[in-house]
Amino acid sequence: MSPGESIRRNFEARFEFPLDGFQVEALDAIDADESVLVSAPTGSGKTVIAEYAVARARAEGRRVFYTTPIKALSNQKFTDLERWLGSENVGLLTGDNSIRHEAPVVVMTTEVLRNMIYSGSADLGDLGWVVLDEVHFLQDSYRGPVWEEVIIGAPESVRLVGLSATVSNADELAAWIAEVRGVCRCVVETHRPVDLEQRFLVNDRARRRVVDLATLAGDRPDPRTVGWLKSHGGSGPGGRRRISRPRQTDVVTHLRSRRRLPAIYFIFSRKGCDEAVERCLRAGLDLLEGDERTRVAELAERHTAGLGKADLELLGFGRLLRGLRAGVAAHHAGMVPPFKELVEACFTAGLLKVVFATETLALGINMPARSVVIEQLSRFRGDGHAMLTPGEYSQLTGRAGRRGIDTTGYAYTMWSPYVSFAEISELAASKEFELRSVFRPTYNMAANLISTTTREGALELIESSFAQFQADRTIVSLARRARKLSAELERLTEEFTGRFGRLDLELPGNEPETAQGPEVPVDPEVVRSLGRLRPGDVIVDDEHRGTGYLVVLSVSQRRGRGVRLRAVSQRGKTMQLSERDFSSPVSPVARLDLPGPYRPARRDFQRAAARALRRLDLPRLDRGGPPGERTGGSHRERRALEARIERTSLQLHTVEARLRRAEQGLGRMLDHVLEILSTMGYVVDWELTARGRTLARIFHENDLWVAESLARGVFDDLEPADLAAVASMISYRPRGSAPAVEEWFPNRTVAERFDELDRIAGDLARREAPVGLPPTPRPEAGFVPEAHGWVLGAGLDVVMGESRLSGGEFVRNMRQLIDLLRQVAAAAPEPATRRAARDAIDRLDRGLVSSATRVPERLVDETAGTGETGPPPGGVVRGDPGVGGGGSAEGADR
């Protein structure tokens, strides 16, 4: 028997069951020293393939880096591998923690590996394999490009194991990996290890019962359900609808009676999750037995041991514990890490029967259930609600069915007056989940390319991206599609003018935003004017004929995606507007007190705001009426034809924009990035200046803003508390469309630094917008009080007492601030600034904030009581900036 065969046989002997066919095929690829991409459903056993790469590399004396998209996943995988291989053989690098980074197997976030590649870390020398877990994350608009940087930049001798959820273009991704790295075998498995049954719940109001119906018959809507809905969908006596969406407590009771618990109940709102738990408690639901409650209490005590009684009370621990003792709990990003970890521990121990969760639970965390319930099929995306994509639906329902426990998993959707059963069944049956690259060159990427390769080499690397690979494949089909749409638009326009006269319709003139930034230049002053608007501001809409006054309902500034307004007119028309909808800067002409409670996405709130706007005493606007219509068609026919023209025009502009990007390639965008760096003194003749070398060390989504602020001394000559406050103006981004808080500064110096940051951001935006790069956002002062007070030693009750943030938001923003300060400490030109940054980090990283970086419990137990004052050999070192520095901040979640 050859050594390779011995490794394989010993590995397979670990399992009590024979490997599935797709696992065997993937292991064969690893034995052949080939990279492999595995696309398979959640829970199908993809991890076995990654573990074989680990086993083979160790037997051959090579190292393995196991990358994950988020720190929670890294911690979980670290614990799993430590249990298998022993603590001395496994390390962890997440930006917050460095544990045995010299170990033969190291778990890390993907950003840490990217930073190691750019810095030429010596740890890459004997690296044999890299596991890219959740590789479908490369389409994430904020952090996705990191996966491509790793795939392109890893040493040539390294082989990759990519693990992905089921995607419809896995072969395309594998073909790209093969093109940039050599052979890559594509292994696709579509069969779930546990059958999934799609179900549809309706509340029969006449009989006061929950009706459980089949969603699909094969891949089509179940005809029996269609018939039932048709016969029950009308109104009863008095016009009362006969069916409705079931109440949450009724759904839980129904699942319990069908023996289909435990369940994950997805609600795309933190507040909605918390309220669902309260409803269950008020209804008297109790899903646990006596001994189970005792075990819950033991776990609760263990997971909250590091928090004081006052802090626990402030954070609402009593409410959480009452729910856990009844077998129900919430799980979302608004919860502090110890609480989320407690919920996860109870669920995996079988002590939690229902978890009301936001979609963040679907990402990687190993918490399968017998049933998954999705309360509604649309979710808020920063500037409005949109339907779930097939990929998102698949990711959520992938949690249903526990391998080795359940023979069937259940995915439940519910009746809704806003989504038809046909749409629900189409989503449930869809197999389309196509990965699309969002890769684009950044300032930091350009600086690192300059320091490591030639101009030609940099262009070759950029053009080796998955984004360019996909663009090259689509040029022909896009051109054909554009010709067809152009002909259709011309035909519809001729029909309209022949029947109704001149077409007085504002057609879309700009393609929709993309992750690569706007294609058509946008006036940066317009962007900044919109960013200064606040909910309640009244503006005049000169761009949309006949609209008149608008009241702003919400303002969102998404990272790299510009400004979005939600506004409503006096007539109650709600509009989603961006910088592309205005040709000149916008200023408020009046101020309106919006009705409460503040719920800008709700139609009743929008109507109330419109009524309040009509009551305002505003000057009459001179608005020309619409041109007269010719005879020859009804108003309804005219509007229908206008709608077709608008829709076709929008499709044409979208296709033309994609075609332009495909034809121009990413090389043009790299040229724009380099031009800005050159004019600002970061690059001279393909050599980095001192500023450029600083930029190369800044791994942050606002890298150039941070580097320029360092160069201009914005962070210099500040006390630690003031430095933390100033840095938070860059790291903090308000969530969603929450009302703006009044700016507060602890002293004049901090206020002046805010103004300087604003000037720098404005200067960058004016350079970026004309060439189609995402404009740098303006600074935000919303986290200044928390950052400043926490550094000064204020207690959680003081800091959180005045804050609008939840405990989880407070901790996450503190961690992101610490991440930025680590980079300031490593890159600042002035020694005093570096010392102040380190001092601020030490004062910030305490109490509840420190609990977010707690190492897995098993390691704590092993190292406790050693009597050592420092970390044990190979032990924990927090935030070692020498191993990738920062750049591991995770995207904002719900």
N, C-alpha and C positions, 0 to 999 in steps of 0.2 A: 504494500500500500504506500503510495507516494505521500510526502508531507502534506500536500494540498488536500488529498482525499481524507487524510486523518483529521485535519482541521474541520472539514465539512462534516464528517461522521460524528465527531465529538460534539459539534455544535447542535446538530439535529437531535442528538440523544438527550438534550436538555428538555425536549418537549414530549408531552404524553400523547400528542396527536400528530399525524403525518402532515407535512407542509402542503399548502394549497399549490395549485399549478403555477400561479403567477409568482408565488414566493420562490418556487424552485427555479423558474426562469430567471428571476432577478439574482438569485445566488449564483447561478451559472455565469451570469455576466460578471459578477465580482470575482469569481474564480478565474475568469479570462482576463482579469485586470482591465475591465472596461467600466467607464462611467455608466450609470443607469438612472433613468427617470421612471418612477413608479407612480402611476395614477390609479387610485383605488378608493372605494368608499370608506368613510369613517368607520373605525372598528374592525376593519378587514384583516389587520395584522401587518401593516406596512412596517411597524417598528422592528419586526423580526429581521427584515432585510438590513436595516441600519445596524442592528446588533451583530449581524454576521460580518459586516464591513469592519466593525470594531474588533471582533474575534480574530479575523484574518490578519488585520494590521498588527495586532499585538503579537500574534504568533510569528510574524515576519519582522518584528522589532521596529515597526513604524508607529507614528503617533496618529491619533484621530481627533479632529475637532468636530463636535456635534453642535450645530447652530440651530437656534430657535428664534421666532420673531419677537417674543416678549419674555420679560424676566420671570414671570410666574411659571411659564413653560420650562425655562432653563432650570429653575429650582426643582421642579417636579422631575425632570429628566435626570438631573444631578443625583437626586435621591434614589431613583430607580437604578441607575448605573452603579452607584455606590453599593447598593444592596447586592448587586450581581458580582461586581469586580473587587469589592473591598475599598475602603476609604482612601488607602494610600495610592490607588491607581486612578482616581478620578478627581479632576479639578473643576473649578467654576469661575467664569469671568463674565460679569454683567455690567461693568461700569460702577456699580455700587459695591460689589464684593470681588475680591480676588482670593481664591482658595486653591492652593497647590497648582499654580499655573504651569509648573514644569511637569505635571503628571502625564502619563502616556495617553490618557483620554481626558479631554477638556471640553466641558459644556459652556457655551457662550451665546450671547445675542449676536445676530448677524452683523450689526454695526461694529462690534468689537473686532471681528475678523477682518472686516473691510479696513478698519484703521490700522490693523497689524500689517496688512498687505501694502498699504501706502507708506507706512513707516519702515518697511523692509525688516520687520522683526526677526530676530534670530530664531524665534520659536517656530518659524516656518521651515527651517532647514531639514528636519527629519519627518516632516508631515507627509503621511501617505494618503489619507482619505479625509474628505470633508462631507459630513451629512448636512444637507439643507432640508430641515423639517419645515412643513407648511410652505413649500416653495411657491404655491399659488399666490402667496402674499406679495409676489413681485408686481402685482397689478394695484397694490395699495398706492393711492395718490401721493401720500407723504413719504413713505419709507421704502416703497417698492424698488426704486432704482438701486438700492444697496445690494439686493440679490444679484442683479446683473453685474455690478462692479466686482463682486466676489467671484462669480462664474468666469468673468473675463480675466480678472487679475490674479487669480490663484496660480501658484507655480505650475509649470507645465507637467511636472511629474505627479501632481496630485490628481487623484480620481474623485469623482463626485457621486454621491447617492442623493438624488432629489426625491423627496416624498411629497406627493400632492394629493389633494382631494380630487374627485372625479372631474376632469375637464375634457371638453370635446376636441381640443386641439393639442393634446399631449404630444402627438407625433410632430407637430410643428415646433414645439418647444425643444423636443429632443433633437430634431434636425438642426436647430440653431446651436445647441450645446455641442453637437458633433462638429459643426462647422468651426467653432472657435476653440475647441479643446481636443478634437480627435473623435474617436468612436464613442457613441453614447447609445446604449440600447434602451428602447422605449418599451415598457411593460405596462399594459393597461388591463385592469380588472374592473368589470362593471357589476359583477354579481355581489350582492351583500351577503355577509355570513349569516345574518339574521333577516328573515323576510320582513319587508315593511308593508304594512297595510294602511292605506290612506283612508281616513275617515272624516266625516262632515257632521258637525253638531248644529242642531236647530232647537230653539225653544218653542214648543207648541203651547201657545198661550191659552188656547181653549181647554186643553187637557192638563195644563200645568205640569208638563213633563219635558225632559230633555230627550230628543229623538236622535239616535245614533245611526247615520246613514253612510253608505259606501260612496267614496268620491269617484273612483274609477272602475270601469269594467274593461280590463286590458289597459290600453292607453287612451281610452275615450271616456267622456262623462258617463257615469253609471245611469242607464235609462230609467231604472226604478227610482233613483233619487230625483232625476229630472221630472218624472211624473208626479212624485209626491210633492215636490215644491210647486208644481203647476196647480195641483189640486188644493194646496193649502196656502198658496202665496197671496190670495186676495185679502180683502178686508172683511172683518166680521161685522156684526150689528153696530150701528153708529159710526162706521168708518174705521173702527179700530183694527189695526193690522193683526192678523191671526198668528204670525210667527215673528220671532225676534232673536237676537243673539242671547245665548244662555248666560246666566249670571255665573260669576267665577265660583262661588260656593256650590252651585248646582253642578258645575262641571266636575269639581273635585269629588263631590258625593257620588256622581255617576261613575267616574273612573274607579272609585273605591269599590262600588257595588259590582263592577265588571272585573275586579281584581287586576286592574291595569296601572296600579301604582308600583313604584315611584314614577313621578312625572316631572318634567321640566316644562314650565308654563311661561312662554315667552311673551313679554309685554314691553314694547319699545319705549318705556318711560320709567325713570327711576321712581318718580312719585307714584306712578301706577302700580309698580311692584310693591312698594310699601303699603299702599292702600289695600291691595289685594290680601296681604297678610292680615291686616286689621279686620277686614270683612270676614275672613275665616275665623278669627278669634271671636268676633262678636256673634257669629253664627253658632259658636260652641263646638266647632269641629275639633276633634281630638283623635289623632291618628297613631299615637304611640301607646305602648304598654308601660307598666310601672318600672320594670328593670331598664327599659330603653331610656326613660327619663333620667334615671340615675347615671347612665353612661353619657348622656348629653351634658349633664351637669359637670361630670369629670372632664370632658373635652373642653367645655367652656372655661373652666378654671385654668386648664393648662394653656389655652390659647390667649388668655387675657392676663396672664400672670405679670406681664411687664407694665400693665396700666394701673394707675391708681384709682381708688374708688370714686373720687370726684370726676376724673376724666371719663370713667365708664358711664357715670350718670349723665354727664354732659353729652356724650356721644349716643345716648339712647340704648345702652346695653340691656336695660330692663325689658324694653320692647322686643329686642332681638331674642332674648332668652325665653320670654313667654311664647313666642312663636315656635322656637326650637323644641320646647317641651310639648307643644301640640303637634309637632311633626311638619311645620310649615315655616318657610323663611324666604326672604328676598336675597338677591345676589346682583349687585350692580356696582359701577365704578364710583358711586357716591358714598360707598361704605369704606371704612378704614380697613387696611390690609388684614389686621388680626381678626376682624369680624368676617371678612370674606373667606379667610382661611378656615375659620371655625365652621362656616356653612359648608365648605367643600369637604372638610373632615367628617362632619356629621352625615353628609350625603353618601360619601364613599363607604362609610361604615354601616350604611343601611338604616340610619337613625333619622333620616329626613325623607318624608314621603312626597312633598311637593315643594319645588323651588320656583318662585316667581322671579324670572331673570330677564335682563336685557340681552341683546344679541352678543355681548362680549363673552358670555359663557360658552358660546359655540366655538370659540377659537381655542382648539387644542387641549384645554384642561380636561383631564380624564374623568368625566362625570356622566357616564351613560345612564339611561333610564329606560323603563319599559315603554313609556309613552312620552311624546312631545306634543304640546299644545301651542299653537300660534294664534294669538287672540285676534290680530288683524294683519293683513298682508301688505300694509304700507308702513313706512317709517320715515321719520324726519331726517332730512339730509342737509341741514344748515340753512337752506333757503326755500324749504317747502317739503311736502310729503311726496313720496314716490313709491310705486309698487316694489316689492322684493324682486330681485332678479332670480332666475332659475338657480344660479350658483349659490346665492344667499339662502334660498329655500332649501336646497340640498344640504348646505352646511348645517342649518338648524335641525332639520329632520334626521340628519345623520346620527344624532344622539339617541334615537329611538331604537331600542333593542340591545340587550346585553349578551354578548357572545358567551356561550357556555351556561347561560341562565335562562334566557328567553328563546322560545322558538319563533316568536313573532314580535316585532316592534310596531307601535301604533303612532301615526302622525295625524294629529287632529287640526283641522281648520274649522272656522265657524261662519255661520250665516252673517251677512252684513248687507245693509241697504245700499252700500256704496260700491260693492264688488260683486259681480254676478257669479253664479255657480260655474258658468262656462269659463270665466277667467280663472277661477280657483282651480278647476280641474285641468285647465291648460298648463298652469304653473306646476301642478303636482306631476303631470305627465312629462314635462319638458326634460330633455336630456342635454340641453344646450348650456354649457358653461365655458365660454371661450376666454382664455387668458389674453389680455391686451397689455402690452408694455406701456409704462408711463415714464420710461427713462428719458432724461435730459441732462446735458452737462451743467454742472454747478460751478461756482467760483472756486470752491475748495478742490473739486475734482480737477479743474484746469490747473490750479497751482501745483497739485501733486503730479500731474502729467508733465508739467514743465520741468519739475525737479528730477524726473525719472526717465524721460524719453525725449525724442526729437519732435518737431512740429508734425512731421509726416507720421511718426509713430502715434502721436496723440490723435490725429485725425483717423488713423487706421483703427485705433481702439474704439473711438466714438462710433465709427461706422460698423464696428463689430457687434453693436448692441442688438438686443432682441427687437427693439423698436425699429431700427433700420432694416433688420431682417424681415419683419412683417411688412414694412412700408414697401420694400422692393417687390414683394410678392403681390401687392394689391394695386399697383399703378395701372395695369391693364384693365382690371375689372372696374376700378374707380372711374377711369376715363369713359368706359362704355356706359356706366351708370349715369355719369354727368350728361352725356349726349342725349340719353333717353329722357332724363328729367327736363333738360332745356327745351327739347321739342314739345314735351307735354305742357310746360309752362307757357310756351308761345301759343299753343293751340287753345288753352284755357283763357288766356288774355284776349285773344281774338274773339272768342265766343262771348266774353263778357262785354267788350266794347261794342260788338255788333248788337247786343240785346239791351244794354243799359247805358251806353255812352262811356265817358272817360272813367278810367279806373282810379278812384281817389282812395288808394289803400296803401298804407305804409308797409312795404314788404321787408322782410328781414334782410338787412344789409351786411350783417356780420355773422359769421358762423358761431355756433355755441362755443363756450369755453372748453378747453381741454387741459389735461394735466401738463401739457407743454407750454401753456400760457396763451394769451390772445394772439391771433395771427395779424389782426388789423391794429395799427397803432392807436392807442388811447391817450387822451390828454391827461397827464398825471395830475393836473390841478383838479380835473373832474373827480378822479379817484380820491384825492385828499378831501375835497369838499363833501363827497358822499360819506367818507369815513368820519367826518365831524358831525354828521346828522345823528340825532337821537330819537327814540320813540316819542311821539307826540309833536314833533316838528311838522309844521305845515309848509308845503312847497307848492310852486306853480309848475305844472308839467307842460312845458312849451313844446315838447316833442310829440305828444300824442294828441292829435286834433280832437277837440271836444271834451277832453277829460277834465280840464280846469284844475281846481285845487286838489291836492292829495295830502293825507296825513300819514306820516311814517309810523308803521306799526312795529317794525323791527329792523335792526341793522346787524348784519353779520359780516365779519372780515375773515375769510378762510385763508389758511396759509397757502400762499402762492396762487390763490384763485380769485383775487379781487374782492370787491365789496358787493353785497347783495342787500337790496331793500325790499321789504314787504310793505306795501302801501295800499290805501283804499281811497276811492274817490267819493265825492259827495253823493253820488248815486249808488254807492255800495259796491262798485266794481273793485275787486282785489287784484293787485298787480304785483308781479315779481320783476324787479328792475335791477340793472347792473350799470356799471360805468359806460357800457356801450349804448345805453338808452338815452344818454345826455351828450349834447354837443358842446356844452359850456358848463362851468362850475355852477353848483346849486347852493342857494342860501335860503334858510327858512324865512318865511314872511310873517309867521305867527306861531303861537305855541298853544297846544291843546292838552288838557288834562285827560289822559286816556282812562276809560272805565276800568274798574277792577272786578274780579281778579284779572291779572295780566295773563291773557292766553291768546296771543296774536294769531295762532293757527286755527282757532275755532271760529266758525262762521258767525255765531251769535255775538262774539266779541267784535268781529269786523263790522257787523251791521250797527252795533252800538256806537262804534267809533265814527262811522259814516253819519249817523244821526247827530252826534256831537259836532262834527265838522259842519254840517248844514246849519246848525244853530249859531255858529261863529259869525260875527259881524265882519265880513270880508268885502273888499272892493269888488265890484262887478267886473268880470273879465270880458273883453271884447273877443268873442269867438265866432268865427264865420261858420254858418251852418253847412251841412253837407250839400253837395251839388244836387240839383234836381234830377230825378230819375226819368229816363225815357219810358214810354209805355212799351209793353211787350214782355213783361215778366213780373211776377209777384215779388214782394219784399222778401218773402221766405226763400224764393229761388235765388234772388240776388245774394242773400247772405250765404246760402249754401255754396254758390259758385265762388264767392269771395273766400270762404273757408278753404275750399279746395286749392285756390290759387296761393293762399298763405302757406298751406301745408306743403305744397309742391315747391314753393320758393325756398322754404326753410330746408327741405330735404336737399335741394340743389346746392344751397350755400354750404351745408354741412359736408356734402360729398366733394365740392370744389375745394373746401379748406383742407380736407384730408388729402386730396390729390396734390395740392401745393406743397404740403408738408412732405409727402412722399417723394415728390420730385426734387425738392430742395435738399432733403436729408437733414441730419443733425449737424453736419459740418457747418452749415450757415449759423446755427445757434451757437456753436462753439466759437465761431469768428466773432459774434456779438459779445460773448462773455470775455474773450481775450481783448477786444477793443476797449471795453470798459475798464478792465484791469490795467491796460496799458495807459490810458488817459489819466487814471487815478494814481499812477506811480507804483503799481504792484509788479509790473513786468517791464523789462527793457531788453529788447532783442533776444527773446526767448531765455531770459535769465530772470530769476526772482530777485527782487530787491529785498531789503529788510522787512518791509511791509508784506511782501509776497510770502516770505518764509514764515511770518506769523500766521498769515491766512492759511497756509498749508497745514497748520496745526489746529485749526478751528473746524471741528466737525459739528455743525449746527445748521438748521434749516435757514437761518439768517446769517450765514457765515461771513459775508462781506460787511454786513452791518456791524457785527461784533468786531471784526478786524479793524474797520475804519474807526470805530469808537475807541478801540485800544490805541490806535495811532494818533488820534486827536486828544488823548488824555482824558476822556470822559470818565474813566474808572479810577483816575489817579487822585491822590490827596484826599481820600475819603476814609472815614472811620468804618469799621466792619459793618455796622448796622446801615449806614448810608450807602455803602457799596452794594449790599444785598438789595436795598430798596431800588437802586438805580438798575442793577442787573435784572431785577424782576420786570422792569418795563419792557424788556426784550423777551424774556422767557414766558411771561404770562400772556395768554390769549383768552378772553372771556368766552364762555361756553354758549353756543347757540345764540338765541335772540333775547337774552335776559336784559332788562332795562339797565342802562348805564348808571354807574355809581358816580357820585361827585368826587372829583379828583382831590386827593389829600396828600400833602407833602409834609414831612416832619420839620423841615427847615428850608431856608432860601436856597442853600447849596443844592439840595436834591431837586428842587423845582427848576433851578437853572440847568441842571444836567438833563432833566426831562426835555427842556426846550432844545438843548444841543442834540440829543438823540433824535428829536423830531426833525431838526434841520438836516441831519445826516440822512435819515430815512427819506426825506423829501428830495434831497439831491440824488440819491440812488434811484428813486422811483422815476425822476425826470430823465435819467439816462436809460432806464430799463424799458419803460412803456413804449417809446417810439420804435424800438427794435423787436418788440414782441416778447420780451422776457417778463416773467411774473414780477409785478412791482413789489418792492419792499414795503411791509405794512408800517403803520405809525406806531409809536410806543403806547403802551397801555399802563395806566397808573393804578389799575384796580386791585393789585396785590401788594402795593407799597405798604399799607398799614400792617398787614400780616407779616411780611418779610422783615420789616424794621422792628416790630414789636417782638418777634420770636428771637431775633439775634440779641436783643437787649435782655432776654430772659423772662419775658412775660409768660404767664401760665396759659394753658390751653383755654381755660375759662375766659380769660381776658381777651385773647386774640380771637377766639371763635365767637365770643359774645357779640362782637360788632361786625362779624363777617357774614356775608351772604353765601359763602361757600359751604358745601357739606364737608363732613370729615374727610371723605375720600378725595374730594377735590383739593382740599387744603394740603393733604399729604402729597398728592401727585404733583401739585404745583411747586411744593417745597423741593421735591426730588428733582424736578426739572430745573429749578433755580440752582440747586447744588451742582447739578451736572454742568450748567453754564459757568458757575464760579470755579469749578475744577479746571476748566479750560482757560479761564482768565488767570488762574494761579499758575498754569503751565506756560502761558504764552505772553503775558504782560511784559512789556519792555522794562518797566520800573520794578526793582526789588521790593519797594515798599508796597506797591499794589499787589504783588504776588503774596506778600505776607498778610495783607489785609484780607485777601480772598480766602486764604487758608484759615485765617481766624474766623471769618464769617461762616465758612463751612463747618468748622468745629462747633460753633454755637447753634447753627441751624440743625445739625444732625443729632438730635436728642429726642428723648421721649417718644411720642407717637410717630414723629417723622422717622426716627431711627428704626422703629418696628417694621417699617415697610421693607427694610433690607435684611430682615432676620434670616439667618442661614437655616437650612432645614433642621428640624428638631433632633434628628438622630445624631447629627454632628455635634450639636450643642450638648447633648447628653454625654457623648464620648469625651468631650474636652472639659466638661464642668469639673470643678473641684481639683484641678491640677496644681493649684497653689501658685500658678505663674501670673505675674503682673502683666505681661505682654502676651501677644498671641503665641500659641504653641508652634513648634516647628511645622512649617507647611500649613499653618492655620490661616485664620481670617485676617485680611488686611483690607480695610474699607477704602474703596475709591482709589486704587492705585493708578495714578494718571499715566504711569509708564507702560501700562498694558492697554493701549488703545484709547486712553483718555476717556472723554465723554462720547457724545454722539449716540448714546444708547437710549435716549429719551423715547418713550413709546407714544404713539399717536393718541390724541384725545379720544376717549371712549365714553360709553354711556353708562 
